């Protein structure tokens, strides 16, 4: 059996991403970062849909110190046969809203404030609420993200917080 997927060398990937000036490189069945070493395979969604979903996640919960790969992991669950139709329709509505504001698509809106305005216009939709709600656990339950926020994890198994510096945080 031969693999029918288009192959792309590392050099081609880097040259395409640099030429495009985009945040993500979208190819046949994958989404990759143009500035970091990560990529994800997409099974049921269009790669552009997944790239838009990642950008949407970053715009809903913006953290400059959190890499895109964590946002990609947070929305990876939407790439399933059960969710594909609803997600594709939701992203189509998001892109239509962006076009109504003069952009080619949501991901092509270059300024964060423009994308946030587009999101505010559809924040009452079931699609937006589903994605926003899923991101709470999808993003913040990743153990690799916890150190970025200074969270050391649960404390019960370690005897609680009383003897472990419950009052040593300096950001509150």
C-alpha positions as a printed Julia matrix, in Angstrom:
172×3 Matrix{Float64}:
   0.0    0.0    0.0
   1.44   3.37  -0.95
   0.96   6.56   0.98
  -1.08   8.98  -1.12
  -0.55  11.99   1.15
   1.47  14.8   -0.31
   4.93  15.0    1.21
   6.52  18.25   2.19
  10.15  18.61   3.14
  11.2   20.71   6.12
  12.78  23.24   3.74
   9.54  23.57   1.75
   7.53  23.97   4.95
   9.78  26.75   6.22
   9.93  28.58   2.89
   6.15  28.48   2.48
   5.52  29.73   5.98
   8.0   32.57   5.62
   6.55  33.59   2.28
   3.01  33.54   3.57
   3.74  35.53   6.72
   0.99  33.57   8.44
   0.78  32.31  12.0
   0.11  28.76  10.79
   1.12  26.68   7.82
  -1.82  24.68   6.51
  -1.28  21.68   4.28
  -3.01  18.52   3.21
  -4.1   16.97   6.5
  -1.99  19.05   8.87
  -1.53  22.38  10.61
   1.94  23.51  11.67
   3.47  26.49  13.36
   5.66  28.83  11.38
   7.63  29.91  14.44
   7.95  26.82  16.64
   8.6   23.13  16.26
   5.13  21.62  16.35
   2.55  20.33  13.93
  -0.67  18.39  14.26
  -2.4   15.97  11.97
  -6.01  16.73  11.17
  -8.35  13.78  10.53
 -11.92  15.05  10.18
 -11.72  18.84   9.9
 -10.22  20.9    7.13
  -6.71  22.06   8.11
  -7.77  25.7    7.64
 -10.67  25.05  10.02
  -8.28  23.72  12.65
  -5.93  26.7   12.17
  -8.9   29.04  12.62
 -10.01  27.14  15.71
  -6.53  27.5   17.22
  -6.53  31.25  16.54
 -10.03  31.52  17.97
  -8.86  29.74  21.14
  -5.94  32.13  21.49
  -8.26  35.11  21.06
 -10.78  33.83  23.62
  -8.15  33.09  26.28
  -5.14  35.21  25.31
  -1.89  34.44  27.1
   1.21  35.75  25.35
   3.44  33.4   27.36
   1.5   30.26  26.33
   2.63  28.7   23.05
   0.23  27.87  20.22
   0.92  24.15  20.66
  -1.03  24.22  23.95
  -3.99  25.91  22.23
  -3.75  23.28  19.47
  -3.88  20.51  22.08
  -6.87  22.22  23.71
  -8.94  22.15  20.5
  -7.7   18.82  19.13
 -10.8   17.12  20.55
 -13.0   18.96  18.05
 -11.31  16.98  15.25
 -13.68  14.03  15.45
 -16.32  12.58  13.18
 -19.01  13.53  15.72
 -18.0   17.19  15.86
 -16.78  17.87  12.32
 -20.04  19.05  10.77
 -20.88  21.46  13.61
 -17.34  22.82  13.82
 -17.11  23.35  10.06
 -20.46  25.19  10.16
 -19.35  27.28  13.15
 -16.09  28.28  11.47
 -18.01  29.09   8.27
 -20.26  31.42  10.32
 -17.16  32.95  11.94
 -15.6   33.54   8.52
 -18.85  35.02   7.23
 -18.88  37.42  10.19
 -15.28  38.37   9.38
 -16.2   39.0    5.75
 -19.0   41.26   6.96
 -16.31  43.32   8.69
 -14.17  43.55   5.54
 -11.77  40.64   6.08
 -11.23  37.67   3.8
 -11.69  35.31   6.76
 -11.38  35.31  10.54
  -7.78  34.17  10.48
  -6.93  36.86   7.92
  -8.04  39.63  10.29
  -4.57  40.82  11.23
  -5.36  42.73  14.39
  -6.4   40.96  17.56
  -8.94  43.66  18.36
 -10.64  43.05  14.98
 -10.87  39.32  15.7
 -12.2   39.99  19.21
 -14.88  42.27  17.72
 -15.88  39.45  15.38
 -16.05  37.03  18.31
 -18.13  39.46  20.37
 -20.64  39.55  17.56
 -21.2   35.81  17.85
 -20.59  35.19  21.55
 -24.24  34.23  22.11
 -24.07  31.45  19.51
 -24.03  27.81  20.58
 -20.78  27.27  18.65
 -18.93  30.03  20.47
 -20.2   28.91  23.88
 -19.22  25.3   23.17
 -15.68  26.26  22.16
 -15.27  28.72  25.02
 -16.53  26.21  27.56
 -14.34  23.42  26.2
 -11.27  25.62  26.35
 -11.56  26.08  30.11
 -10.66  22.45  30.67
  -8.87  21.82  27.38
  -6.31  24.54  27.97
  -5.98  24.84  31.71
  -6.02  21.1   32.52
  -2.79  20.51  30.63
  -0.13  19.78  33.23
   2.54  21.25  30.94
   0.75  24.64  31.11
   0.54  24.78  34.91
   4.12  25.99  35.51
   3.52  28.89  33.12
   0.91  30.17  35.56
   2.81  29.27  38.73
   0.41  26.46  39.64
   2.11  23.47  41.24
  -0.87  21.13  40.97
  -3.14  19.69  43.6
  -1.8   19.66  47.13
  -3.91  17.08  48.94
  -1.57  14.19  48.12
   1.35  16.26  49.44
  -0.22  17.13  52.8
  -2.14  20.24  51.82
  -1.13  23.86  51.38
  -0.69  24.86  55.04
   2.86  23.55  55.26
   3.69  24.05  51.6
   3.65  27.83  51.23
  -0.04  28.59  50.79
   0.75  32.27  51.24
   3.87  32.54  49.1
   2.21  33.72  45.9
   3.07  37.26  44.9
   0.66  37.8   42.02
  -2.57  38.18  44.02
